[in-house]
């Protein structure tokens, strides 16, 4: 954004690289903690699709896998910052 709050239109949009497609992963497993950590912020929140570059189906799989891994105590829950 510019100083006036308007978006910069002169810079071309760079497409995010799809990490799952690059590694040829078709199904996301909740036991693959190393992979799932790449889709979690430092505060423990699930990163958005526009940040990760995943397709809607892949994002749903990742979110479900992260939630399952949290239930099994493999990943942390988000911190409640006050």
C-alpha positions as CSV (number, residue, x, y, z in Angstrom):
1,X,0.0,0.0,0.0
2,X,1.1,3.5,-0.7
3,X,1.3,6.3,1.9
4,X,-2.3,7.4,1.1
5,X,-3.7,3.9,1.8
6,X,-4.2,3.0,-1.9
7,X,-2.9,-0.4,-3.2
8,X,0.2,-0.3,-5.5
9,X,-1.0,-1.5,-8.9
10,X,2.4,-1.1,-10.6
11,X,3.9,-4.2,-9.1
12,X,2.7,-7.6,-10.6
13,X,1.1,-10.1,-8.3
14,X,3.4,-13.0,-7.4
15,X,1.6,-16.3,-7.1
16,X,2.2,-18.2,-3.9
17,X,3.9,-21.6,-4.3
18,X,1.7,-24.5,-3.4
19,X,3.8,-26.5,-0.9
20,X,1.7,-29.6,-1.2
21,X,1.8,-29.6,-5.0
22,X,5.6,-28.9,-5.1
23,X,6.2,-32.0,-2.8
24,X,3.6,-34.1,-4.8
25,X,1.5,-34.7,-1.7
26,X,-2.1,-35.7,-2.5
27,X,-3.4,-36.5,1.0
28,X,-2.5,-34.7,4.2
29,X,-1.9,-36.9,7.2
30,X,-2.4,-35.6,10.8
31,X,0.7,-37.6,11.8
32,X,3.0,-35.6,9.5
33,X,3.8,-33.0,12.1
34,X,6.8,-31.5,10.2
35,X,4.6,-30.7,7.2
36,X,1.7,-29.3,9.4
37,X,4.0,-27.0,11.3
38,X,4.6,-25.1,8.0
39,X,1.0,-24.1,7.9
40,X,0.8,-22.8,11.5
41,X,1.9,-19.4,12.7
42,X,4.3,-18.8,15.6
43,X,1.2,-18.2,17.8
44,X,-0.3,-21.6,16.8
45,X,-3.0,-20.3,14.4
46,X,-3.7,-22.0,11.1
47,X,-2.4,-19.8,8.2
48,X,-5.0,-18.5,5.7
49,X,-5.3,-19.8,2.1
50,X,-4.0,-16.5,0.7
51,X,-0.9,-16.9,2.8
52,X,-0.2,-20.6,2.1
53,X,-1.2,-20.7,-1.6
54,X,-3.2,-23.9,-1.2
55,X,-6.4,-24.8,-3.1
56,X,-9.6,-24.8,-1.1
57,X,-9.7,-28.6,-0.9
58,X,-6.1,-28.8,0.3
59,X,-6.7,-26.0,2.9
60,X,-9.6,-28.0,4.3
61,X,-7.5,-31.1,4.5
62,X,-4.7,-29.2,6.2
63,X,-7.1,-27.6,8.7
64,X,-8.7,-30.9,9.6
65,X,-5.3,-32.6,9.9
66,X,-4.0,-29.8,12.2
67,X,-7.1,-30.1,14.4
68,X,-6.7,-33.8,14.7
69,X,-3.0,-33.4,15.5
70,X,-4.0,-30.9,18.2
71,X,-6.4,-33.4,19.7
72,X,-3.6,-36.0,19.8
73,X,-1.3,-33.4,21.5
74,X,1.1,-33.4,18.6
75,X,0.6,-29.7,17.9
76,X,-0.2,-26.7,20.2
77,X,-3.4,-24.9,20.4
78,X,-3.3,-21.1,19.7
79,X,-2.2,-18.9,22.5
80,X,-4.9,-16.7,24.0
81,X,-3.1,-13.3,23.9
82,X,-4.6,-10.6,26.1
